Amino acid sequence: MLLYETGKKAGENWINRFSKEWKLNDHMFIEAAQNFYAELGWGKFDIKENNANELIIRVENSFIARGYGESDAAVCHFLRGYNAGLAEVLKRKYLEACETRCAAKGDDCCEFVMNRFE
C-alpha cells in the first residue's frame, strides 16, 4: 500500500508539473510522456481509453518487473499508483488502478486499468 500511495502522489505531482511546463494538448502530452518514460528506462508505455471509459496503460519492459524477477503475483505497486495519479489528473476525477497483467508473472507486459473501483 505504501508503494502504491507514494506512486500515486508522485504521478499527480509529475503530471501537474510537466503539463504546465510543456504546454502541450492532451494527445501531444501523452506522446511526450511516453517518450519521457522510455528515456528514463521505465519501459515502453502505451496509454489508451476503452469503451468503458477506463484508462488503460500498458508497459512493456517495466523496470520494476524486470528488477523483481519471477513472481506469482503482480509486483508493480509503485507504477500502479503512479499511473492512477497520472490518470486522475488527466481525467479530472478520483480513480484507482488495478494491475491486470504483470511481466513478473510471465505476462507479455504490465497492464494497469484505471477506473472507479468500488
N, CA, C and O atoms as CSV, one atom per row, in Angstrom:
chain,resi,resn,atom,element,x,y,z
A,1,MET,N,N,0.828,-1.185,0.000
A,1,MET,CA,C,0.000,0.000,0.000
A,1,MET,C,C,0.881,1.260,0.000
A,1,MET,O,O,0.557,2.248,-0.658
A,2,LEU,N,N,1.985,1.215,0.735
A,2,LEU,CA,C,2.876,2.377,0.809
A,2,LEU,C,C,3.445,2.716,-0.572
A,2,LEU,O,O,3.485,3.886,-0.952
A,3,LEU,N,N,3.880,1.712,-1.316
A,3,LEU,CA,C,4.419,1.960,-2.661
A,3,LEU,C,C,3.332,2.510,-3.586
A,3,LEU,O,O,3.604,3.394,-4.398
A,4,TYR,N,N,2.117,2.001,-3.473
A,4,TYR,CA,C,1.013,2.479,-4.297
A,4,TYR,C,C,0.714,3.950,-4.000
A,4,TYR,O,O,0.629,4.762,-4.922
A,5,GLU,N,N,0.558,4.292,-2.736
A,5,GLU,CA,C,0.222,5.674,-2.361
A,5,GLU,C,C,1.354,6.641,-2.701
A,5,GLU,O,O,1.102,7.767,-3.131
A,6,THR,N,N,2.599,6.208,-2.510
A,6,THR,CA,C,3.756,7.038,-2.873
A,6,THR,C,C,3.778,7.269,-4.381
A,6,THR,O,O,4.003,8.388,-4.842
A,7,GLY,N,N,3.542,6.204,-5.145
A,7,GLY,CA,C,3.498,6.322,-6.601
A,7,GLY,C,C,2.380,7.225,-7.067
A,7,GLY,O,O,2.551,7.997,-8.010
A,8,LYS,N,N,1.227,7.133,-6.408
A,8,LYS,CA,C,0.079,7.960,-6.804
A,8,LYS,C,C,0.380,9.444,-6.616
A,8,LYS,O,O,0.081,10.260,-7.487
A,9,LYS,N,N,0.967,9.783,-5.489
A,9,LYS,CA,C,1.319,11.186,-5.236
A,9,LYS,C,C,2.386,11.655,-6.228
A,9,LYS,O,O,2.322,12.781,-6.721
A,10,ALA,N,N,3.366,10.794,-6.521
A,10,ALA,CA,C,4.410,11.154,-7.487
A,10,ALA,C,C,3.812,11.363,-8.872
A,10,ALA,O,O,4.209,12.294,-9.574
A,11,GLY,N,N,2.867,10.519,-9.281
A,11,GLY,CA,C,2.224,10.667,-10.586
A,11,GLY,C,C,1.450,11.963,-10.698
A,11,GLY,O,O,1.510,12.648,-11.720
A,12,GLU,N,N,0.712,12.303,-9.630
A,12,GLU,CA,C,-0.040,13.565,-9.618
A,12,GLU,C,C,0.904,14.758,-9.715
A,12,GLU,O,O,0.683,15.677,-10.503
A,13,ASN,N,N,1.963,14.731,-8.902
A,13,ASN,CA,C,2.924,15.844,-8.914
A,13,ASN,C,C,3.617,15.976,-10.261
A,13,ASN,O,O,3.784,17.084,-10.772
A,14,TRP,N,N,4.023,14.846,-10.840
A,14,TRP,CA,C,4.743,14.870,-12.104
A,14,TRP,C,C,3.876,15.451,-13.214
A,14,TRP,O,O,4.309,16.356,-13.928
A,15,ILE,N,N,2.657,14.941,-13.365
A,15,ILE,CA,C,1.832,15.398,-14.479
A,15,ILE,C,C,1.436,16.863,-14.311
A,15,ILE,O,O,1.368,17.597,-15.297
A,16,ASN,N,N,1.176,17.297,-13.092
A,16,ASN,CA,C,0.850,18.714,-12.870
A,16,ASN,C,C,2.031,19.602,-13.231
A,16,ASN,O,O,1.854,20.649,-13.854
A,17,ARG,N,N,3.212,19.200,-12.852
A,17,ARG,CA,C,4.409,19.999,-13.146
A,17,ARG,C,C,4.689,20.060,-14.643
A,17,ARG,O,O,4.848,21.143,-15.208
A,18,PHE,N,N,4.748,18.904,-15.276
A,18,PHE,CA,C,5.147,18.878,-16.680
A,18,PHE,C,C,4.048,19.322,-17.632
A,18,PHE,O,O,4.349,19.821,-18.717
A,19,SER,N,N,2.785,19.156,-17.261
A,19,SER,CA,C,1.742,19.655,-18.158
A,19,SER,C,C,1.812,21.176,-18.249
A,19,SER,O,O,1.519,21.746,-19.300
A,20,LYS,N,N,2.194,21.836,-17.162
A,20,LYS,CA,C,2.353,23.294,-17.184
A,20,LYS,C,C,3.609,23.701,-17.952
A,20,LYS,O,O,3.581,24.640,-18.747
A,21,GLU,N,N,4.708,22.987,-17.709
A,21,GLU,CA,C,5.976,23.344,-18.365
A,21,GLU,C,C,5.967,23.048,-19.856
A,21,GLU,O,O,6.455,23.853,-20.649
A,22,TRP,N,N,5.419,21.905,-20.245
A,22,TRP,CA,C,5.455,21.505,-21.648
A,22,TRP,C,C,4.391,22.210,-22.473
A,22,TRP,O,O,4.577,22.376,-23.679
A,23,LYS,N,N,3.297,22.625,-21.879
A,23,LYS,CA,C,2.213,23.336,-22.564
A,23,LYS,C,C,1.758,22.616,-23.837
A,23,LYS,O,O,1.674,23.216,-24.908
A,24,LEU,N,N,1.468,21.321,-23.697
A,24,LEU,CA,C,1.013,20.505,-24.820
A,24,LEU,C,C,-0.431,20.097,-24.591
A,24,LEU,O,O,-0.878,19.996,-23.448
A,25,ASN,N,N,-1.176,19.859,-25.691
A,25,ASN,CA,C,-2.546,19.385,-25.539
A,25,ASN,C,C,-2.534,17.915,-25.125
A,25,ASN,O,O,-1.470,17.300,-25.059
A,26,ASP,N,N,-3.698,17.351,-24.850
A,26,ASP,CA,C,-3.798,16.001,-24.295
A,26,ASP,C,C,-3.040,14.955,-25.109
A,26,ASP,O,O,-2.211,14.227,-24.565
A,27,HIS,N,N,-3.321,14.877,-26.414
A,27,HIS,CA,C,-2.681,13.856,-27.248
A,27,HIS,C,C,-1.174,14.059,-27.326
A,27,HIS,O,O,-0.409,13.104,-27.190
A,28,MET,N,N,-0.751,15.285,-27.542
A,28,MET,CA,C,0.683,15.563,-27.639
A,28,MET,C,C,1.374,15.373,-26.286
A,28,MET,O,O,2.525,14.940,-26.227
A,29,PHE,N,N,0.669,15.696,-25.206
A,29,PHE,CA,C,1.244,15.488,-23.873
A,29,PHE,C,C,1.453,13.998,-23.604
A,29,PHE,O,O,2.497,13.603,-23.085
A,30,ILE,N,N,0.475,13.177,-23.951
A,30,ILE,CA,C,0.599,11.728,-23.735
A,30,ILE,C,C,1.764,11.180,-24.544
A,30,ILE,O,O,2.534,10.365,-24.036
A,31,GLU,N,N,1.907,11.607,-25.781
A,31,GLU,CA,C,3.023,11.149,-26.613
A,31,GLU,C,C,4.367,11.577,-26.008
A,31,GLU,O,O,5.312,10.788,-25.982
A,32,ALA,N,N,4.454,12.799,-25.532
A,32,ALA,CA,C,5.686,13.272,-24.892
A,32,ALA,C,C,5.972,12.480,-23.620
A,32,ALA,O,O,7.125,12.154,-23.339
A,33,ALA,N,N,4.932,12.171,-22.853
A,33,ALA,CA,C,5.105,11.396,-21.622
A,33,ALA,C,C,5.610,9.986,-21.940
A,33,ALA,O,O,6.486,9.473,-21.245
A,34,GLN,N,N,5.068,9.362,-22.977
A,34,GLN,CA,C,5.520,8.026,-23.370
A,34,GLN,C,C,7.008,8.046,-23.723
A,34,GLN,O,O,7.753,7.153,-23.319
A,35,ASN,N,N,7.438,9.053,-24.468
A,35,ASN,CA,C,8.855,9.172,-24.822
A,35,ASN,C,C,9.713,9.433,-23.592
A,35,ASN,O,O,10.815,8.895,-23.475
A,36,PHE,N,N,9.216,10.251,-22.679
A,36,PHE,CA,C,9.931,10.576,-21.443
A,36,PHE,C,C,10.166,9.316,-20.612
A,36,PHE,O,O,11.276,9.086,-20.130
A,37,TYR,N,N,9.116,8.496,-20.442
A,37,TYR,CA,C,9.259,7.247,-19.679
A,37,TYR,C,C,10.294,6.322,-20.316
A,37,TYR,O,O,11.107,5.718,-19.616
A,38,ALA,N,N,10.262,6.214,-21.637
A,38,ALA,CA,C,11.226,5.353,-22.334
A,38,ALA,C,C,12.651,5.843,-22.114
A,38,ALA,O,O,13.558,5.041,-21.890
A,39,GLU,N,N,12.851,7.156,-22.176
A,39,GLU,CA,C,14.186,7.723,-21.957
A,39,GLU,C,C,14.681,7.470,-20.537
A,39,GLU,O,O,15.880,7.300,-20.316
A,40,LEU,N,N,13.758,7.447,-19.572
A,40,LEU,CA,C,14.139,7.160,-18.187
A,40,LEU,C,C,14.479,5.697,-17.951
A,40,LEU,O,O,15.067,5.351,-16.927
A,41,GLY,N,N,14.107,4.830,-18.906
A,41,GLY,CA,C,14.327,3.398,-18.734
A,41,GLY,C,C,13.200,2.710,-17.982
A,41,GLY,O,O,13.363,1.584,-17.511
A,42,TRP,N,N,12.052,3.383,-17.866
A,42,TRP,CA,C,10.912,2.816,-17.140
A,42,TRP,C,C,10.177,1.773,-17.966
A,42,TRP,O,O,9.403,0.992,-17.412
A,43,GLY,N,N,10.397,1.738,-19.263
A,43,GLY,CA,C,9.708,0.816,-20.154
A,43,GLY,C,C,8.972,1.572,-21.234
A,43,GLY,O,O,8.956,2.803,-21.248
A,44,LYS,N,N,8.363,0.829,-22.138
A,44,LYS,CA,C,7.593,1.424,-23.228
A,44,LYS,C,C,6.133,1.498,-22.789
A,44,LYS,O,O,5.484,0.468,-22.603
A,45,PHE,N,N,5.619,2.714,-22.623
A,45,PHE,CA,C,4.258,2.956,-22.159
A,45,PHE,C,C,3.318,3.149,-23.343
A,45,PHE,O,O,3.668,3.808,-24.322
A,46,ASP,N,N,2.131,2.574,-23.248
A,46,ASP,CA,C,1.080,2.769,-24.239
A,46,ASP,C,C,-0.184,3.134,-23.471
A,46,ASP,O,O,-0.650,2.353,-22.640
A,47,ILE,N,N,-0.736,4.299,-23.736
A,47,ILE,CA,C,-1.885,4.816,-22.989
A,47,ILE,C,C,-3.090,4.886,-23.914
A,47,ILE,O,O,-3.040,5.530,-24.962
A,48,LYS,N,N,-4.178,4.217,-23.523
A,48,LYS,CA,C,-5.399,4.178,-24.325
A,48,LYS,C,C,-6.616,4.335,-23.421
A,48,LYS,O,O,-6.526,4.171,-22.204
A,49,GLU,N,N,-7.745,4.652,-24.027
A,49,GLU,CA,C,-9.019,4.673,-23.323
A,49,GLU,C,C,-9.944,3.687,-24.029
A,49,GLU,O,O,-10.021,3.683,-25.258
A,50,ASN,N,N,-10.650,2.847,-23.260
A,50,ASN,CA,C,-11.530,1.867,-23.890
A,50,ASN,C,C,-12.986,2.335,-23.875
A,50,ASN,O,O,-13.282,3.435,-23.410
A,51,ASN,N,N,-13.892,1.501,-24.381
A,51,ASN,CA,C,-15.309,1.861,-24.486
A,51,ASN,C,C,-15.991,1.999,-23.130
A,51,ASN,O,O,-17.039,2.636,-23.027
A,52,ALA,N,N,-15.413,1.415,-22.098
A,52,ALA,CA,C,-15.984,1.509,-20.747
A,52,ALA,C,C,-15.491,2.764,-20.030
A,52,ALA,O,O,-15.698,2.916,-18.826
A,53,ASN,N,N,-14.838,3.662,-20.770
A,53,ASN,CA,C,-14.303,4.902,-20.213
A,53,ASN,C,C,-13.206,4.638,-19.181
A,53,ASN,O,O,-12.998,5.434,-18.265
A,54,GLU,N,N,-12.516,3.525,-19.339
A,54,GLU,CA,C,-11.377,3.212,-18.484
A,54,GLU,C,C,-10.109,3.647,-19.201
A,54,GLU,O,O,-10.005,3.538,-20.423
A,55,LEU,N,N,-9.154,4.138,-18.438
A,55,LEU,CA,C,-7.847,4.460,-18.992
A,55,LEU,C,C,-6.968,3.230,-18.776
A,55,LEU,O,O,-6.857,2.731,-17.656
A,56,ILE,N,N,-6.350,2.749,-19.839
A,56,ILE,CA,C,-5.515,1.551,-19.758
A,56,ILE,C,C,-4.102,1.928,-20.165
A,56,ILE,O,O,-3.873,2.495,-21.234
A,57,ILE,N,N,-3.161,1.602,-19.290
A,57,ILE,CA,C,-1.747,1.851,-19.577
A,57,ILE,C,C,-1.036,0.510,-19.608
A,57,ILE,O,O,-1.065,-0.244,-18.636
A,58,ARG,N,N,-0.402,0.224,-20.724
A,58,ARG,CA,C,0.401,-0.997,-20.865
A,58,ARG,C,C,1.866,-0.589,-20.862
A,58,ARG,O,O,2.258,0.385,-21.505
A,59,VAL,N,N,2.659,-1.347,-20.133
A,59,VAL,CA,C,4.088,-1.059,-20.029
A,59,VAL,C,C,4.856,-2.308,-20.444
A,59,VAL,O,O,4.787,-3.344,-19.783
A,60,GLU,N,N,5.587,-2.192,-21.546
A,60,GLU,CA,C,6.489,-3.263,-21.966
A,60,GLU,C,C,7.841,-3.001,-21.330
A,60,GLU,O,O,8.318,-1.867,-21.321
A,61,ASN,N,N,8.457,-4.043,-20.801
A,61,ASN,CA,C,9.786,-3.943,-20.200
A,61,ASN,C,C,9.787,-3.047,-18.959
A,61,ASN,O,O,10.673,-2.208,-18.795
A,62,SER,N,N,8.798,-3.228,-18.093
A,62,SER,CA,C,8.694,-2.461,-16.845
A,62,SER,C,C,9.966,-2.614,-16.013
A,62,SER,O,O,10.438,-3.727,-15.781
A,63,PHE,N,N,10.505,-1.503,-15.575
A,63,PHE,CA,C,11.730,-1.553,-14.769
A,63,PHE,C,C,11.492,-2.273,-13.443
A,63,PHE,O,O,12.421,-2.873,-12.903
A,64,ILE,N,N,10.286,-2.228,-12.912
A,64,ILE,CA,C,10.003,-2.898,-11.642
A,64,ILE,C,C,9.918,-4.409,-11.845
A,64,ILE,O,O,10.564,-5.168,-11.123
A,65,ALA,N,N,9.130,-4.846,-12.818
A,65,ALA,CA,C,9.009,-6.281,-13.089
A,65,ALA,C,C,10.359,-6.873,-13.493
A,65,ALA,O,O,10.714,-7.980,-13.087
A,66,ARG,N,N,11.092,-6.127,-14.286
A,66,ARG,CA,C,12.410,-6.581,-14.744
A,66,ARG,C,C,13.347,-6.761,-13.558
A,66,ARG,O,O,14.069,-7.756,-13.484
A,67,GLY,N,N,13.344,-5.818,-12.641
A,67,GLY,CA,C,14.222,-5.888,-11.477
A,67,GLY,C,C,13.769,-6.893,-10.438
A,67,GLY,O,O,14.596,-7.451,-9.715
A,68,TYR,N,N,12.468,-7.134,-10.351
A,68,TYR,CA,C,11.919,-8.042,-9.338
A,68,TYR,C,C,12.186,-9.496,-9.683
A,68,TYR,O,O,12.524,-10.299,-8.813
A,69,GLY,N,N,12.035,-9.827,-10.945
A,69,GLY,CA,C,12.172,-11.223,-11.351
A,69,GLY,C,C,10.823,-11.918,-11.342
A,69,GLY,O,O,9.782,-11.262,-11.380
A,70,GLU,N,N,10.835,-13.246,-11.292
A,70,GLU,CA,C,9.602,-14.025,-11.366
A,70,GLU,C,C,8.786,-13.914,-10.088
A,70,GLU,O,O,9.321,-13.834,-8.982
A,71,SER,N,N,7.460,-13.912,-10.281
A,71,SER,CA,C,6.547,-13.802,-9.151
A,71,SER,C,C,5.219,-14.471,-9.504
A,71,SER,O,O,4.864,-14.594,-10.677
A,72,ASP,N,N,4.496,-14.898,-8.476
A,72,ASP,CA,C,3.153,-15.451,-8.675
A,72,ASP,C,C,2.088,-14.359,-8.672
A,72,ASP,O,O,0.951,-14.597,-9.077
A,73,ALA,N,N,2.456,-13.161,-8.214
A,73,ALA,CA,C,1.506,-12.051,-8.112
A,73,ALA,C,C,2.095,-10.815,-8.792
A,73,ALA,O,O,3.305,-10.723,-8.997
A,74,ALA,N,N,1.229,-9.878,-9.136
A,74,ALA,CA,C,1.671,-8.605,-9.715
A,74,ALA,C,C,2.550,-7.869,-8.706
A,74,ALA,O,O,2.271,-7.892,-7.507
A,75,VAL,N,N,3.609,-7.218,-9.184
A,75,VAL,CA,C,4.590,-6.597,-8.287
A,75,VAL,C,C,4.796,-5.096,-8.512
A,75,VAL,O,O,5.541,-4.467,-7.761
A,76,CYS,N,N,4.168,-4.521,-9.504
A,76,CYS,CA,C,4.457,-3.140,-9.875
A,76,CYS,C,C,3.577,-2.138,-9.118
A,76,CYS,O,O,2.877,-1.334,-9.733
A,77,HIS,N,N,3.616,-2.191,-7.799
A,77,HIS,CA,C,2.744,-1.373,-6.962
A,77,HIS,C,C,3.024,0.126,-7.133
A,77,HIS,O,O,2.089,0.924,-7.190
A,78,PHE,N,N,4.302,0.513,-7.213
A,78,PHE,CA,C,4.632,1.923,-7.414
A,78,PHE,C,C,4.074,2.419,-8.748
A,78,PHE,O,O,3.455,3.481,-8.804
A,79,LEU,N,N,4.291,1.653,-9.826
A,79,LEU,CA,C,3.772,2.060,-11.140
A,79,LEU,C,C,2.246,2.062,-11.162
A,79,LEU,O,O,1.641,2.896,-11.835
A,80,ARG,N,N,1.624,1.152,-10.445
A,80,ARG,CA,C,0.161,1.126,-10.362
A,80,ARG,C,C,-0.334,2.443,-9.759
A,80,ARG,O,O,-1.269,3.055,-10.275
A,81,GLY,N,N,0.295,2.870,-8.671
A,81,GLY,CA,C,-0.074,4.133,-8.056
A,81,GLY,C,C,0.270,5.322,-8.931
A,81,GLY,O,O,-0.522,6.257,-9.054
A,82,TYR,N,N,1.446,5.292,-9.541
A,82,TYR,CA,C,1.894,6.376,-10.409
A,82,TYR,C,C,0.897,6.591,-11.544
A,82,TYR,O,O,0.519,7.722,-11.846
A,83,ASN,N,N,0.480,5.496,-12.165
A,83,ASN,CA,C,-0.474,5.589,-13.263
A,83,ASN,C,C,-1.842,6.058,-12.783
A,83,ASN,O,O,-2.537,6.771,-13.507
A,84,ALA,N,N,-2.238,5.669,-11.572
A,84,ALA,CA,C,-3.508,6.150,-11.017
A,84,ALA,C,C,-3.457,7.660,-10.812
A,84,ALA,O,O,-4.416,8.361,-11.133
A,85,GLY,N,N,-2.354,8.162,-10.284
A,85,GLY,CA,C,-2.202,9.604,-10.094
A,85,GLY,C,C,-2.207,10.351,-11.407
A,85,GLY,O,O,-2.841,11.399,-11.527
A,86,LEU,N,N,-1.509,9.823,-12.386
A,86,LEU,CA,C,-1.476,10.420,-13.715
A,86,LEU,C,C,-2.881,10.439,-14.318
A,86,LEU,O,O,-3.301,11.447,-14.886
A,87,ALA,N,N,-3.599,9.336,-14.194
A,87,ALA,CA,C,-4.944,9.233,-14.762
A,87,ALA,C,C,-5.927,10.171,-14.072
A,87,ALA,O,O,-6.797,10.750,-14.723
A,88,GLU,N,N,-5.792,10.324,-12.756
A,88,GLU,CA,C,-6.686,11.234,-12.025
A,88,GLU,C,C,-6.575,12.652,-12.551
A,88,GLU,O,O,-7.581,13.340,-12.722
A,89,VAL,N,N,-5.352,13.088,-12.806
A,89,VAL,CA,C,-5.152,14.445,-13.306
A,89,VAL,C,C,-5.674,14.558,-14.744
A,89,VAL,O,O,-6.326,15.544,-15.087
A,90,LEU,N,N,-5.393,13.562,-15.580
A,90,LEU,CA,C,-5.860,13.594,-16.970
A,90,LEU,C,C,-7.384,13.577,-17.058
A,90,LEU,O,O,-7.969,14.307,-17.857
A,91,LYS,N,N,-8.022,12.750,-16.243
A,91,LYS,CA,C,-9.477,12.578,-16.300
A,91,LYS,C,C,-10.226,13.537,-15.378
A,91,LYS,O,O,-11.446,13.675,-15.475
A,92,ARG,N,N,-9.497,14.194,-14.490
A,92,ARG,CA,C,-10.076,15.148,-13.537
A,92,ARG,C,C,-11.143,14.524,-12.633
A,92,ARG,O,O,-12.179,15.131,-12.360
A,93,LYS,N,N,-10.864,13.288,-12.173
A,93,LYS,CA,C,-11.747,12.636,-11.211
A,93,LYS,C,C,-10.963,11.571,-10.450
A,93,LYS,O,O,-9.919,11.105,-10.907
A,94,TYR,N,N,-11.481,11.195,-9.287
A,94,TYR,CA,C,-10.818,10.213,-8.431
A,94,TYR,C,C,-10.861,8.843,-9.089
A,94,TYR,O,O,-11.929,8.358,-9.461
A,95,LEU,N,N,-9.699,8.224,-9.231
A,95,LEU,CA,C,-9.589,6.895,-9.840
A,95,LEU,C,C,-8.641,6.022,-9.023
A,95,LEU,O,O,-7.773,6.515,-8.302
A,96,GLU,N,N,-8.828,4.750,-9.154
A,96,GLU,CA,C,-7.895,3.772,-8.595
A,96,GLU,C,C,-7.380,2.925,-9.749
A,96,GLU,O,O,-7.968,2.906,-10.830
A,97,ALA,N,N,-6.292,2.235,-9.512
A,97,ALA,CA,C,-5.694,1.407,-10.556
A,97,ALA,C,C,-5.609,-0.044,-10.106
A,97,ALA,O,O,-5.400,-0.346,-8.931
A,98,CYS,N,N,-5.774,-0.914,-11.065
A,98,CYS,CA,C,-5.624,-2.349,-10.841
A,98,CYS,C,C,-4.597,-2.852,-11.856
A,98,CYS,O,O,-4.696,-2.536,-13.042
A,99,GLU,N,N,-3.624,-3.624,-11.407
A,99,GLU,CA,C,-2.659,-4.218,-12.345
A,99,GLU,C,C,-3.232,-5.557,-12.797
A,99,GLU,O,O,-3.243,-6.526,-12.037
A,100,THR,N,N,-3.705,-5.602,-14.032
A,100,THR,CA,C,-4.387,-6.787,-14.549
A,100,THR,C,C,-3.437,-7.792,-15.190
A,100,THR,O,O,-3.773,-8.968,-15.328
A,101,ARG,N,N,-2.263,-7.331,-15.579
A,101,ARG,CA,C,-1.221,-8.210,-16.128
A,101,ARG,C,C,0.108,-7.720,-15.599
A,101,ARG,O,O,0.282,-6.526,-15.352
A,102,CYS,N,N,1.053,-8.642,-15.423
A,102,CYS,CA,C,2.379,-8.262,-14.910
A,102,CYS,C,C,3.442,-9.144,-15.559
A,102,CYS,O,O,3.314,-10.368,-15.590
A,103,ALA,N,N,4.477,-8.517,-16.067
A,103,ALA,CA,C,5.576,-9.245,-16.708
A,103,ALA,C,C,6.278,-10.169,-15.720
A,103,ALA,O,O,6.800,-11.210,-16.120
A,104,ALA,N,N,6.301,-9.809,-14.439
A,104,ALA,CA,C,6.931,-10.674,-13.437
A,104,ALA,C,C,6.183,-11.998,-13.288
A,104,ALA,O,O,6.765,-12.994,-12.859
A,105,LYS,N,N,4.885,-12.014,-13.644
A,105,LYS,CA,C,4.083,-13.234,-13.610
A,105,LYS,C,C,4.188,-14.016,-14.914
A,105,LYS,O,O,3.607,-15.093,-15.045
A,106,GLY,N,N,4.923,-13.480,-15.867
A,106,GLY,CA,C,5.068,-14.146,-17.157
A,106,GLY,C,C,4.203,-13.553,-18.251
A,106,GLY,O,O,4.235,-14.035,-19.383
A,107,ASP,N,N,3.422,-12.508,-17.942
A,107,ASP,CA,C,2.627,-11.841,-18.976
A,107,ASP,C,C,3.543,-11.088,-19.936
A,107,ASP,O,O,4.690,-10.795,-19.597
A,108,ASP,N,N,3.047,-10.774,-21.129
A,108,ASP,CA,C,3.868,-10.097,-22.131
A,108,ASP,C,C,4.119,-8.634,-21.805
A,108,ASP,O,O,4.991,-8.008,-22.408
A,109,CYS,N,N,3.360,-8.075,-20.852
A,109,CYS,CA,C,3.550,-6.693,-20.431
A,109,CYS,C,C,2.893,-6.516,-19.071
A,109,CYS,O,O,2.238,-7.426,-18.561
A,110,CYS,N,N,3.072,-5.348,-18.496
A,110,CYS,CA,C,2.317,-4.972,-17.302
A,110,CYS,C,C,1.184,-4.089,-17.787
A,110,CYS,O,O,1.391,-3.200,-18.612
A,111,GLU,N,N,-0.016,-4.336,-17.273
A,111,GLU,CA,C,-1.182,-3.571,-17.706
A,111,GLU,C,C,-1.918,-3.035,-16.485
A,111,GLU,O,O,-2.182,-3.755,-15.523
A,112,PHE,N,N,-2.237,-1.757,-16.555
A,112,PHE,CA,C,-2.916,-1.076,-15.454
A,112,PHE,C,C,-4.225,-0.499,-15.980
A,112,PHE,O,O,-4.242,0.203,-16.991
A,113,VAL,N,N,-5.316,-0.799,-15.288
A,113,VAL,CA,C,-6.635,-0.290,-15.666
A,113,VAL,C,C,-7.056,0.697,-14.586
A,113,VAL,O,O,-7.127,0.354,-13.406
A,114,MET,N,N,-7.333,1.931,-15.010
A,114,MET,CA,C,-7.760,2.974,-14.082
A,114,MET,C,C,-9.245,3.230,-14.267
A,114,MET,O,O,-9.728,3.478,-15.371
A,115,ASN,N,N,-9.957,3.160,-13.132
A,115,ASN,CA,C,-11.388,3.379,-13.142
A,115,ASN,C,C,-11.821,3.646,-11.716
A,115,ASN,O,O,-10.993,3.674,-10.806
A,116,ARG,N,N,-13.094,3.840,-11.519
A,116,ARG,CA,C,-13.639,3.988,-10.170
A,116,ARG,C,C,-13.934,2.590,-9.639
A,116,ARG,O,O,-15.025,2.059,-9.844
A,117,PHE,N,N,-12.966,2.003,-8.964
A,117,PHE,CA,C,-13.153,0.670,-8.400
A,117,PHE,C,C,-13.830,0.801,-7.044
A,117,PHE,O,O,-13.441,1.635,-6.227
A,118,GLU,N,N,-14.829,-0.012,-6.810
A,118,GLU,CA,C,-15.555,0.028,-5.532
A,118,GLU,C,C,-15.044,-1.062,-4.616
A,118,GLU,O,O,-15.523,-1.198,-3.491
